[in-house]
Amino acid sequence: NIKFPWRLKTGNYVWIGERVWIDCIGDVIIGNNVCISQGALIISGNHNYKEQTFDLLVKDIILEDGVWIGANSVVCQGVVCRSHSVLTLNSVANTDLKPYSIYQGNPAIKIRDRLIK
């Protein structure tokens, strides 16, 4: 499912699994060689629960080259997943992911470096 597909930009060799939801209220930019595993949510909008008007908050999401978003994980508005970072199964990224790092949990925290041979 892709909401507002004209706001989605993808590089080459991008894999998007089954039941992925990409909510392109803001721009979603996906680099090359990115894997978004089944059931993941990429959500670029939210609501300001502190305001009576419940205003819509929109921030772009960037998944740089080589990123892997694990199954059933969530990438929140405004997050940048830096080069070759990994968000593991069922994790929630609400802050930027550092390059070549593996993140886990809710909220996701860095658990180790990603070493690629």
Secondary structure, 3 states (H helix, E strand, C coil): CEECHHHEEECCCCEECCCCEEECCCCEEECCCCEECCCCEEECEEECCCCCCCCEEECCEEECCCCEECCCCEECCCCEECCCCEECCCCEECCCECCCEEEEECCEEEEEECCCC
